[in-house]
């Protein structure tokens, strides 16, 4: 009887890609697309399949970058780095042929989920060590990750660590690296389009800070975080968690140094410093389970009931702040001269403008609901209970509510803005149009901030690349046009 093995192998080799991989369910979304659990019918195993988004699939330059990414990742073989199997072309949900990246399926939870559900723990240092070991293998192959964060670190049930989602990874020799990453963990030089191994070390330092304290080093809007990473003093993790040993805090502070020259030169150096730093009085063995085992704390612990009480107090104080700030802003706007106040902002419309401001503030808080509720809820269940009900973490949440309310109230300050434009126009000798509160008049009033914003965007986005130069030129041309319109409109309307 003929041996059936050759026939079965030929049948497997000729199996179409869409028949080979059966998508079983969505796992999550990454920087470049959606990740699915899939069944590989040829090799009889489950894998993870990453479907790249259309805006990347339709961009030849992006696809060349993705192909390089797959080639570089295939050079890495390390237990702490997700294994890449293949890059295939398959139909997506709409029937369009889209590139799909086939990877090792990692069964585990992200470090982000573990920190959210169980809070910070010194045991998380063991996971950070695993991240550094995986990065050492990547850097040896000439690959930068450039997006190290808790969501991109998986911890298996056995305590294994996997770095996933090399969505912006580049070979270290690739000179076309672009600005990308997550503001909470982005080193200052990466915003400027420069990156090397020390950029990943900075991100690991931010990761370690959050593992020890439960909070990223800096909070706020994307712009404020980027500015803080570039200019503000490095926060000491002991200011949030006094139990952090001094040696461990020193490792964090050095890894997060603003100047790359002041950081660890290699991940091996940071790994050695981390191994020498004490975790706590009785450091667990390397085989200790992952950080979802809660640490023992001295003193009263946060329970579900105390955290619900914290949520209630935080929400009440935030609601009071959101209601109060628009009223104060309207009161300040009432002192503006009447000739700079449009009819739509007479005193009888105060209630309407208050509701608009509160609605905008609510939407802004909902857009940041995860960080907002984390802040007002206080420490995680099982953590040491703060001595004050309104602690520093809840205060940050209330400050977020106040900031959102202030942004929602900005339209109320329009009369003062008109007065400022009138003063600037008088200083520059520019005529004042008669129909300043008509549709065209309001557009004219908005020309100065438009020119400033376009000019800043054009200057800050300037890079030594053709596409960046062209984009900056368009922004600067728009700024110049806004200035010309601001000067010409009063002359044309007079």
ChimeraX attribute file (.defattr): number of C-alpha atoms within 10 A of each C-alpha:
attribute: neighborCount
match mode: 1-to-1
recipient: residues
	/A:1	3
	/A:2	6
	/A:3	7
	/A:4	8
	/A:5	9
	/A:6	10
	/A:7	11
	/A:8	10
	/A:9	12
	/A:10	10
	/A:11	12
	/A:12	14
	/A:13	11
	/A:14	10
	/A:15	14
	/A:16	12
	/A:17	15
	/A:18	13
	/A:19	12
	/A:20	18
	/A:21	22
	/A:22	17
	/A:23	17
	/A:24	13
	/A:25	11
	/A:26	14
	/A:27	14
	/A:28	11
	/A:29	14
	/A:30	18
	/A:31	14
	/A:32	19
	/A:33	16
	/A:34	16
	/A:35	23
	/A:36	20
	/A:37	23
	/A:38	23
	/A:39	19
	/A:40	19
	/A:41	15
	/A:42	17
	/A:43	9
	/A:44	9
	/A:45	12
	/A:46	19
	/A:47	22
	/A:48	26
	/A:49	29
	/A:50	25
	/A:51	24
	/A:52	22
	/A:53	17
	/A:54	15
	/A:55	10
	/A:56	17
	/A:57	19
	/A:58	11
	/A:59	11
	/A:60	10
	/A:61	11
	/A:62	13
	/A:63	15
	/A:64	11
	/A:65	19
	/A:66	23
	/A:67	15
	/A:68	16
	/A:69	18
	/A:70	19
	/A:71	15
	/A:72	20
	/A:73	23
	/A:74	15
	/A:75	16
	/A:76	20
	/A:77	15
	/A:78	15
	/A:79	15
	/A:80	22
	/A:81	25
	/A:82	23
	/A:83	21
	/A:84	22
	/A:85	16
	/A:86	13
	/A:87	17
	/A:88	15
	/A:89	14
	/A:90	19
	/A:91	14
	/A:92	16
	/A:93	8
	/A:94	7
	/A:95	8
	/A:96	11
	/A:97	14
	/A:98	19
	/A:99	22
	/A:100	23
	/A:101	20
	/A:102	24
	/A:103	21
	/A:104	17
	/A:105	17
	/A:106	20
	/A:107	12
	/A:108	16
	/A:109	16
	/A:110	21
	/A:111	25
	/A:112	18
	/A:113	15
	/A:114	21
	/A:115	22
	/A:116	16
	/A:117	14
	/A:118	19
	/A:119	25
	/A:120	26
	/A:121	23
	/A:122	23
	/A:123	24
	/A:124	23
	/A:125	22
	/A:126	23
	/A:127	26
	/A:128	22
	/A:129	21
	/A:130	23
	/A:131	23
	/A:132	23
	/A:133	19
	/A:134	22
	/A:135	27
	/A:136	20
	/A:137	19
	/A:138	24
	/A:139	19
	/A:140	13
	/A:141	17
	/A:142	19
	/A:143	25
	/A:144	28
	/A:145	24
	/A:146	29
	/A:147	25
	/A:148	28
	/A:149	24
	/A:150	22
	/A:151	17
	/A:152	17
	/A:153	24
	/A:154	27
	/A:155	25
	/A:156	15
	/A:157	13
	/A:158	12
	/A:159	19
	/A:160	18
	/A:161	29
	/A:162	25
	/A:163	26
	/A:164	23
	/A:165	21
	/A:166	22
	/A:167	18
	/A:168	19
	/A:169	24
	/A:170	25
	/A:171	21
	/A:172	19
	/A:173	11
	/A:174	13
	/A:175	11
	/A:176	12
	/A:177	19
	/A:178	14
	/A:179	15
	/A:180	16
	/A:181	21
	/A:182	15
	/A:183	23
	/A:184	22
	/A:185	28
	/A:186	26
	/A:187	30
	/A:188	24
	/A:189	18
	/A:190	18
	/A:191	18
	/A:192	14
	/A:193	14
	/A:194	15
	/A:195	22
	/A:196	19
	/A:197	23
	/A:198	25
	/A:199	26
	/A:200	26
	/A:201	29
	/A:202	28
	/A:203	25
	/A:204	28
	/A:205	26
	/A:206	26
	/A:207	28
	/A:208	30
	/A:209	28
	/A:210	23
	/A:211	27
	/A:212	27
	/A:213	24
	/A:214	23
	/A:215	23
	/A:216	18
	/A:217	22
	/A:218	19
	/A:219	16
	/A:220	17
	/A:221	13
	/A:222	12
	/A:223	9
	/A:224	13
	/A:225	20
	/A:226	22
	/A:227	15
	/A:228	19
	/A:229	23
	/A:230	18
	/A:231	11
	/A:232	12
	/A:233	11
	/A:234	17
	/A:235	16
	/A:236	18
	/A:237	27
	/A:238	16
	/A:239	10
	/A:240	16
	/A:241	14
	/A:242	11
	/A:243	15
	/A:244	20
	/A:245	17
	/A:246	16
	/A:247	15
	/A:248	24
	/A:249	19
	/A:250	16
	/A:251	21
	/A:252	27
	/A:253	21
	/A:254	19
	/A:255	28
	/A:256	31
	/A:257	22
	/A:258	20
	/A:259	15
	/A:260	21
	/A:261	9
	/A:262	12
	/A:263	22
	/A:264	21
	/A:265	14
	/A:266	16
	/A:267	24
	/A:268	14
	/A:269	14
	/A:270	22
	/A:271	20
	/A:272	11
	/A:273	16
	/A:274	21
	/A:275	14
	/A:276	12
	/A:277	16
	/A:278	16
	/A:279	23
	/A:280	13
	/A:281	7
	/A:282	7
	/A:283	11
	/A:284	13
	/A:285	9
	/A:286	14
	/A:287	10
	/A:288	13
	/A:289	19
	/A:290	23
	/A:291	23
	/A:292	22
	/A:293	14
	/A:294	17
	/A:295	16
	/A:296	11
	/A:297	12
	/A:298	9
	/A:299	10
	/A:300	12
	/A:301	17
	/A:302	18
	/A:303	16
	/A:304	12
	/A:305	10
	/A:306	16
	/A:307	18
	/A:308	13
	/A:309	14
	/A:310	22
	/A:311	19
	/A:312	14
	/A:313	17
	/A:314	24
	/A:315	20
	/A:316	13
	/A:317	19
	/A:318	22
	/A:319	17
	/A:320	14
	/A:321	20
	/A:322	27
	/A:323	19
	/A:324	16
	/A:325	23
	/A:326	27
	/A:327	18
	/A:328	13
	/A:329	19
	/A:330	21
	/A:331	14
	/A:332	13
	/A:333	19
	/A:334	18
	/A:335	10
	/A:336	17
	/A:337	12
	/A:338	11
	/A:339	10
	/A:340	18
	/A:341	20
	/A:342	14
	/A:343	11
	/A:344	11
	/A:345	18
	/A:346	11
	/A:347	10
	/A:348	9
	/A:349	11
	/A:350	17
	/A:351	12
	/A:352	10
	/A:353	20
	/A:354	22
	/A:355	15
	/A:356	17
	/A:357	26
	/A:358	23
	/A:359	16
	/A:360	18
	/A:361	25
	/A:362	19
	/A:363	13
	/A:364	18
	/A:365	20
	/A:366	13
	/A:367	11
	/A:368	14
	/A:369	13
	/A:370	10
	/A:371	18
	/A:372	22
	/A:373	17
	/A:374	19
	/A:375	24
	/A:376	27
	/A:377	24
	/A:378	27
	/A:379	27
	/A:380	21
	/A:381	20
	/A:382	18
	/A:383	22
	/A:384	18
	/A:385	21
	/A:386	16
	/A:387	8
	/A:388	7
	/A:389	14
	/A:390	18
	/A:391	16
	/A:392	15
	/A:393	19
	/A:394	26
	/A:395	17
	/A:396	20
	/A:397	24
	/A:398	25
	/A:399	17
	/A:400	26
	/A:401	26
	/A:402	22
	/A:403	19
	/A:404	22
	/A:405	28
	/A:406	23
	/A:407	17
	/A:408	25
	/A:409	27
	/A:410	14
	/A:411	17
	/A:412	24
	/A:413	17
	/A:414	17
	/A:415	21
	/A:416	18
	/A:417	19
	/A:418	22
	/A:419	16
	/A:420	13
	/A:421	17
	/A:422	17
	/A:423	13
	/A:424	12
	/A:425	15
	/A:426	12
	/A:427	9
	/A:428	10
	/A:429	10
	/A:430	17
	/A:431	17
	/A:432	18
	/A:433	15
	/A:434	11
	/A:435	13
	/A:436	17
	/A:437	18
	/A:438	11
	/A:439	9
	/A:440	12
	/A:441	17
	/A:442	13
	/A:443	15
	/A:444	21
	/A:445	17
	/A:446	16
	/A:447	19
	/A:448	17
	/A:449	13
	/A:450	18
	/A:451	22
	/A:452	16
	/A:453	16
	/A:454	20
	/A:455	21
	/A:456	15
	/A:457	16
	/A:458	22
	/A:459	15
	/A:460	10
	/A:461	16
	/A:462	17
	/A:463	15
	/A:464	8
	/A:465	9
	/A:466	10
	/A:467	11
	/A:468	14
	/A:469	16
	/A:470	14
	/A:471	16
	/A:472	22
	/A:473	17
	/A:474	15
	/A:475	21
	/A:476	21
	/A:477	16
	/A:478	18
	/A:479	23
	/A:480	17
	/A:481	14
	/A:482	21
	/A:483	18
	/A:484	13
	/A:485	16
	/A:486	21
	/A:487	18
	/A:488	14
	/A:489	17
	/A:490	18
	/A:491	13
	/A:492	9
	/A:493	12
	/A:494	10
